[in-house]
């Protein structure tokens, strides 16, 4: 989508020159936080410009293949990783709509106990109240059509885990998601081809454009100009995200402020590279997230993991006690095949024989580890290592999931842990808790990132104040999950949007 389709949606500068524009607020990023901020600010009558590094992807481009989705919608084709005692891939979207385009549309309200900690330890009670957040949750759920997975798109994959959890007395749920007309195609992670998932490119971004906002996509925000301690303008460069072709420059003067919503990886790079937020020494520090690993069960009858909602069942039963959360996760054939153990003819036979009978669950850690983000030659370098306690909790979580699978009828468990047998019989699952304590023996992925520009009342211990403004620079606001001072323990899109909505309302009111 480009300037030839909408006058207020632009993906390159004419003649590859430089576009100059001005607005009340410049919102950088169009994921759940940026799109929400733009929706609130434009709705309040402010002139808004949105800048997005990725491009606007038409739903027709999504064909269910992982490679095509990673090429078009994922940052660095999904290869960005945290480096530490092991290499842990980080999942980030890079397109109009951000992570909402490639996530599974899981909706969790911010746990009240987590918010209570934010208030008690970091003084966020000065920023907003629980009542305000709940009101924002209500508005968002109505506007993006949040509802539990319907029976028609439930799928056996999700039903099995609900059955196993119920037998063991574990609290779990049918996941509420932001969708309309889901057909259970299990393609959330590769982009919804039928526009059922109510991602930001289909909801809040168009809504902001209808209210007069302008969108510059395929445009990386490179620098924020600061004069006399106040943000004045944002500089950007147009570049084709697929080919790297340079398409000119952009300067947008910000009359009232700049709202940064680039993610906990890119936000500290943009701020730090602009000389903003450096005073406390905490910018780029305290990176938190939900690293996790998957475990598979092989059932006697067909599960047909490709039928049903990508993620339709989850459980936070052990979030407080053991710092783990469980989610069913359907994987496309190309991704699932990479998880099945074996080589050569044996591998081929296992894939052919077992693919239709496999179910998969992810164990996400409410990790105690913290990492860091820094810029090297303009690129993000992320360091992060789970602690020994994190790995102990991961082992316990995988063992619990194995028990749920066995209770649901799994005949074998594929643990995916080096040092354990490739397959465990039903009576062998206790071996999981005695597995290796070495993080390198686990195939982990990290999603849901927080904390690299954390909010707090003390300017020496935080980057952003309770007014959502960077302590050391006027007119620079951060509304993404960089400001979250701790881990959440649940999927964060809803919390991100509610915080962004509450913060944008404060900003809009002046």
C-alpha positions in Angstrom: 0.0 0.0 0.0 1.5 3.4 -1.0 0.8 7.0 -1.9 -1.0 5.8 -5.1 -3.8 4.3 -3.0 -4.2 6.9 -0.2 -2.9 10.4 -0.1 -2.2 10.1 3.6 -0.3 6.8 3.3 3.2 7.3 1.9 6.0 4.8 1.5 8.6 6.9 -0.4 9.7 10.5 -1.0 9.0 11.8 -4.5 12.1 11.6 -6.6 13.8 10.0 -3.6 14.2 13.4 -2.1 13.1 14.5 1.4 9.5 15.0 2.6 9.0 17.7 5.2 5.9 17.6 7.4 4.6 18.8 10.7 2.1 17.6 13.3 1.0 18.0 16.9 2.3 14.5 17.7 4.7 12.2 15.9 4.0 8.5 16.8 6.9 6.2 16.0 5.7 2.6 15.6 2.3 1.2 14.6 2.1 -2.0 16.7 -0.4 -2.3 19.6 1.1 0.6 21.5 1.7 3.0 18.7 -1.6 2.3 16.9 -3.5 2.8 20.2 -1.7 6.1 20.9 -2.5 7.3 17.4 -6.1 6.3 17.8 -6.5 8.2 21.0 -4.6 11.3 20.0 -6.3 11.7 16.6 -9.6 11.0 18.2 -9.0 13.9 20.6 -8.6 16.2 17.6 -4.8 16.3 17.5 -2.9 16.3 14.2 -0.9 13.0 14.1 1.8 11.5 12.0 2.6 7.8 12.3 6.1 6.5 11.3 6.5 2.7 10.7 9.8 1.0 9.7 8.0 -2.0 8.1 5.6 -1.9 5.2 1.8 -2.3 5.0 1.2 -5.9 4.0 -2.0 -6.8 2.2 -3.7 -9.8 3.7 -3.7 -11.5 0.3 0.1 -11.9 0.6 -0.2 -14.3 3.5 -0.2 -17.9 2.2 0.4 -19.9 5.4 4.1 -20.5 4.6 6.6 -19.6 7.4 9.3 -18.4 5.0 7.1 -15.9 3.3 5.7 -14.5 6.6 9.2 -14.2 8.1 10.4 -12.4 5.0 7.6 -9.9 4.9 6.4 -9.4 8.5 9.2 -10.5 10.9 12.1 -8.3 12.0 15.3 -9.7 10.3 13.3 -12.6 9.0 13.0 -13.9 12.6 16.7 -14.2 13.1 17.2 -11.5 15.8 18.4 -13.3 18.9 19.6 -12.7 22.5 23.2 -13.7 23.1 24.3 -15.2 26.4 24.9 -18.6 27.7 22.8 -19.8 24.8 21.4 -18.2 21.7 17.7 -17.4 22.1 15.6 -16.1 19.1 13.5 -13.1 19.8 10.2 -12.8 18.0 9.3 -9.3 16.7 7.1 -8.0 14.0 8.2 -5.4 11.5 5.2 -4.2 9.5 2.2 -1.9 9.8 0.4 -3.4 12.8 3.7 -4.7 14.3 3.4 -7.8 16.5 -0.4 -7.8 16.3 -0.1 -9.1 12.7 1.9 -12.2 13.6 0.8 -13.0 17.2 -2.0 -15.4 18.1 -4.4 -12.7 19.2 -4.3 -13.8 22.8 -6.0 -11.4 25.2 -5.0 -11.3 28.9 -5.8 -8.4 31.2 -2.8 -7.2 33.2 -2.9 -9.3 36.4 -3.8 -7.1 39.4 -1.0 -8.5 41.5 1.5 -7.4 38.9 0.1 -3.9 38.8 0.1 -3.8 42.6 3.9 -4.5 42.5 4.3 -1.7 40.0 2.5 0.7 42.4 4.3 -0.4 45.5 7.9 -0.7 44.2 8.0 1.8 41.4 5.4 4.4 42.3 3.2 3.9 39.2 0.2 4.9 41.2 1.0 8.4 40.3 0.7 7.4 36.6 -2.7 5.7 36.6 -5.2 3.8 38.7 -6.4 0.3 38.4 -9.9 1.7 37.7 -8.5 3.6 34.7 -6.8 0.5 33.4 -10.0 -1.5 33.7 -11.9 1.1 31.8 -9.3 1.0 29.0 -9.6 -2.8 28.9 -13.3 -2.5 28.5 -13.0 0.0 25.6 -10.4 -2.1 23.8 -12.3 -5.3 24.1 -15.3 -3.8 22.6 -13.5 -2.0 19.8 -11.4 -4.9 18.6 -14.0 -7.6 19.2 -12.5 -9.7 22.0 -14.3 -13.0 22.6 -13.5 -16.6 23.5 -12.6 -19.0 20.7 -15.8 -20.2 19.1 -16.6 -24.0 19.1 -16.4 -24.0 15.3 -12.8 -22.9 15.4 -11.8 -24.7 18.6 -10.1 -27.7 17.1 -9.1 -31.0 18.8 -5.6 -29.7 19.4 -6.9 -27.2 22.0 -9.7 -29.4 23.3 -7.2 -32.1 24.3 -5.3 -29.8 26.7 -8.5 -28.5 28.3 -9.5 -32.1 28.9 -6.2 -33.0 30.5 -6.0 -29.9 32.7 -9.6 -30.4 33.9 -8.8 -34.0 34.9 -5.9 -32.8 37.0 -7.8 -29.9 38.5 -5.7 -27.2 36.9 -7.3 -23.9 36.1 -7.3 -23.1 32.4 -9.4 -21.4 29.9 -10.7 -21.1 26.3 -8.6 -18.1 25.2 -10.4 -14.7 24.5 -9.0 -13.3 21.2 -9.4 -10.2 19.1 -11.0 -11.7 16.0 -14.1 -11.7 13.7 -15.0 -14.7 11.7 -12.0 -17.0 12.6 -12.2 -20.2 10.5 -9.6 -22.1 12.6 -6.9 -22.1 9.9 -4.1 -22.1 12.5 -2.2 -19.4 10.5 -2.0 -16.6 13.1 1.8 -16.7 13.2 2.1 -16.4 9.4 -0.5 -13.7 9.1 -4.3 -14.1 8.8 -5.2 -14.3 5.1 -8.9 -13.7 5.7 -8.7 -10.6 7.9 -10.3 -12.3 10.8 -7.6 -11.3 13.4 -8.4 -7.7 14.4 -4.8 -6.6 14.2 -3.8 -3.0 14.3 -3.4 -2.7 10.5 -7.1 -3.5 10.2 -8.4 -1.5 13.2 -6.6 1.3 15.0 -4.3 2.4 12.1 -7.2 2.8 9.6 -9.3 4.5 12.3 -6.5 7.0 12.9 -6.2 7.7 9.2 -9.9 8.3 8.9 -9.5 11.0 11.6 -6.9 12.8 9.6 -3.6 11.1 10.7 -0.9 10.5 8.1 1.2 7.3 7.9 4.8 7.1 6.6 5.6 3.4 6.3 8.7 1.6 5.0 10.4 4.5 6.9 12.8 4.1 9.7 12.9 6.8 12.4 16.6 7.5 12.8 16.9 10.5 15.1 14.9 12.8 17.4 16.0 16.4 17.4 16.2 18.0 20.8 16.6 21.7 21.4 16.7 23.4 24.8 15.7 20.1 26.4 12.6 19.6 24.3 11.9 17.3 21.3 11.4 19.3 18.1 11.5 16.9 15.2 11.8 13.3 14.0 14.1 12.3 11.1 13.5 9.2 9.1 14.7 7.4 5.9 12.5 5.5 3.5 13.8 2.1 2.6 12.2 -0.9 1.0 12.1 -3.5 3.8 12.4 -6.4 1.3 15.1 -5.1 -1.1 16.8 -2.4 1.0 16.3 0.1 -1.8 16.7 3.7 -0.5 13.6 5.9 -1.2 14.4 9.2 0.3 14.2 11.0 3.6 11.6 12.4 6.0 11.6 15.2 8.6 8.5 15.7 10.7 8.4 18.7 13.1 6.6 17.9 16.4 4.6 20.8 17.7 3.6 19.1 21.0 5.5 15.9 21.3 7.0 12.7 20.1 5.5 9.4 21.2 8.0 6.5 21.0 6.5 3.0 20.5 9.3 1.1 18.9 9.5 -2.0 21.2 11.9 -2.7 24.1 14.7 -3.5 21.6 14.4 -0.5 19.2 13.1 2.2 21.7 16.3 2.4 23.7 18.4 2.5 20.5 16.4 5.4 19.1 16.4 7.3 22.4 20.0 6.7 23.2 21.1 7.5 19.7 19.3 10.8 20.0 20.9 11.6 23.4 17.7 11.1 25.2 17.1 9.1 28.4 20.7 8.6 29.3 20.8 10.4 32.6 19.9 7.5 34.9 22.1 5.0 33.3 19.2 2.6 33.1 18.3 3.0 29.4 18.6 -0.4 27.7 18.9 -2.2 31.0 16.5 -4.5 32.8 15.3 -6.4 29.7 12.7 -8.9 30.8 10.6 -11.4 28.9 9.0 -14.8 28.6 11.6 -17.2 27.3 10.2 -20.6 26.9 10.3 -24.0 25.2 7.8 -26.4 23.7 6.9 -30.0 24.3 4.9 -32.3 22.1 2.7 -35.3 22.7 2.0 -38.1 20.2 -1.6 -39.4 20.4 -3.1 -42.6 19.1 -5.7 -40.8 17.0 -5.3 -37.9 14.7 -5.0 -34.5 16.3 -4.7 -32.5 13.1 -2.9 -29.6 14.6 -3.5 -27.5 11.5 -7.2 -27.4 12.2 -8.4 -25.0 14.8 -7.3 -21.8 16.4 -3.5 -21.4 16.5 -3.7 -20.8 20.3 -7.1 -21.6 21.9 -6.1 -22.9 25.3 -3.9 -21.6 28.0 -3.3 -21.8 31.8 -1.8 -19.5 34.4 -2.5 -22.0 37.1 1.2 -22.1 38.0 2.1 -18.5 37.2 2.4 -17.3 40.8 3.6 -20.6 42.4 6.1 -21.8 39.8 6.5 -18.8 37.4 5.3 -20.7 34.4 2.4 -20.3 32.0 1.2 -22.8 29.4 -0.2 -22.2 25.9 -1.3 -24.6 23.1 0.6 -23.7 20.0 -0.2 -25.0 16.5 2.7 -24.9 14.1 2.8 -24.9 10.4 4.2 -28.1 8.8 7.5 -26.4 8.0 8.0 -25.3 11.6 6.6 -28.4 13.2 8.8 -30.7 11.1 11.9 -28.9 12.5 10.9 -30.0 16.0 10.5 -33.7 15.3 13.6 -35.6 16.3 15.5 -38.0 14.0 17.6 -38.0 10.8 17.5 -39.5 7.4 15.0 -42.3 6.6 14.0 -42.5 10.3 13.2 -38.9 10.4 11.2 -39.1 7.2 9.2 -42.0 8.5 8.5 -40.3 11.8 7.2 -37.1 10.1 5.0 -39.1 7.7 3.7 -41.3 10.5 3.3 -38.9 13.3 2.6 -35.4 12.0 -1.2 -35.8 12.1 -1.0 -37.2 15.7 1.1 -34.6 17.3 -0.1 -31.8 19.7 2.2 -29.0 20.9 2.3 -26.8 24.0 4.6 -24.0 24.9 5.9 -23.4 28.4 6.6 -19.6 29.0 8.7 -18.6 31.9 8.0 -15.6 34.1 11.8 -15.3 34.1 13.8 -13.7 36.9 16.7 -13.0 34.5 17.3 -9.5 33.1 19.2 -8.7 30.0 20.4 -5.6 28.2 20.1 -3.9 24.8 22.9 -1.7 23.3 23.8 -0.3 19.9 26.8 -1.5 17.9 27.2 0.3 14.6 23.5 1.2 14.7 22.3 -2.3 15.2 20.8 -3.8 18.3 22.9 -6.2 20.3 20.9 -8.1 22.9 22.4 -10.0 25.8 20.3 -12.3 28.0 20.8 -15.5 30.0 18.2 -17.4 32.0 19.2 -18.1 35.5 19.6 -21.5 37.1 16.3 -21.0 38.9 14.7 -20.2 35.5 15.9 -23.5 34.1 14.7 -25.4 37.2 11.2 -23.8 36.7 11.3 -24.6 33.0 12.0 -28.3 33.7 9.1 -28.4 36.2 6.8 -26.7 33.8 7.6 -29.1 31.0 7.0 -32.0 33.4 3.6 -30.6 34.3 2.7 -30.2 30.6 3.7 -33.8 30.0 1.4 -34.9 32.7 -1.5 -32.9 31.1 -0.8 -34.6 27.8 -0.7 -38.1 29.3 -4.0 -37.4 31.1 -5.4 -36.3 27.7 -4.3 -39.6 26.2 -0.8 -39.0 24.7 1.1 -42.3 24.1 4.5 -40.7 23.9 6.1 -37.4 24.8 8.7 -35.6 22.7 10.5 -33.4 25.3 13.0 -31.6 23.0 15.7 -31.6 25.7 19.2 -32.7 24.9 20.3 -35.5 27.2 16.8 -37.0 27.4 15.5 -39.8 25.2 14.0 -38.4 22.0 10.7 -39.9 23.1 9.4 -40.7 26.5 6.8 -43.4 27.3 3.9 -42.4 29.6 5.6 -43.8 32.7 8.9 -42.0 31.9 7.9 -38.4 32.1 9.4 -37.9 35.6 12.8 -37.9 33.8 12.0 -34.4 32.6 12.4 -32.8 36.1 15.8 -34.5 36.4 17.0 -33.2 33.0 20.0 -31.0 32.3 20.4 -27.7 34.1 22.4 -26.3 31.1 20.4 -23.7 29.2 22.1 -24.8 26.0 20.3 -28.1 26.2 16.9 -26.5 25.6 15.5 -25.1 22.4 14.2 -21.8 23.6 12.5 -18.8 22.1 11.7 -15.5 23.8 8.6 -13.4 23.3 6.9 -10.6 25.2 9.7 -8.1 26.0 9.7 -5.5 28.7 11.7 -3.0 30.8 14.4 -1.3 28.8 13.0 2.2 29.4 11.2 1.5 32.6 8.9 3.8 34.3 9.3 5.1 37.9 9.1 8.1 40.1 12.9 8.2 40.8 14.8 9.8 37.9 18.0 8.0 39.1 16.4 4.6 38.8 14.1 4.9 35.8 14.0 6.4 32.3 10.3 7.5 32.1 8.3 9.3 34.7 4.7 8.7 35.8 3.6 11.2 33.2 4.9 8.8 30.5 7.5 11.4 29.6 11.3 10.7 29.6 12.7 12.2 32.7 15.4 14.3 31.0 13.7 15.5 27.9 10.4 17.3 27.5 8.0 16.2 24.8 9.3 12.7 24.5 6.8 10.1 25.6 7.2 6.3 25.7 4.1 4.2 25.6 5.3 0.7 24.7 6.2 -2.2 27.0 9.7 -0.7 27.4 8.2 1.2 30.3 6.9 -1.9 32.1 9.1 -2.2 35.2 8.7 -5.9 35.7 7.7 -9.1 33.9 4.0 -9.7 33.3 3.6 -13.5 33.3 0.8 -13.3 30.7 0.6 -12.3 27.1 1.1 -8.6 27.0 -0.8 -7.2 24.0 -3.9 -6.1 26.0 -1.8 -4.6 28.8 0.3 -2.8 26.3 -2.7 -1.3 24.6 -4.4 -0.3 27.9 -1.3 1.4 29.2 -0.9 3.2 25.8 -4.5 4.2 25.9 -4.2 5.6 29.4 -1.0 7.3 28.7 -2.2 8.8 25.4 -5.3 10.2 27.2 -3.0 11.9 29.7 -0.9 13.3 26.8 -4.0 14.4 24.8 -5.4 16.3 27.8 -2.2 18.3 28.0 
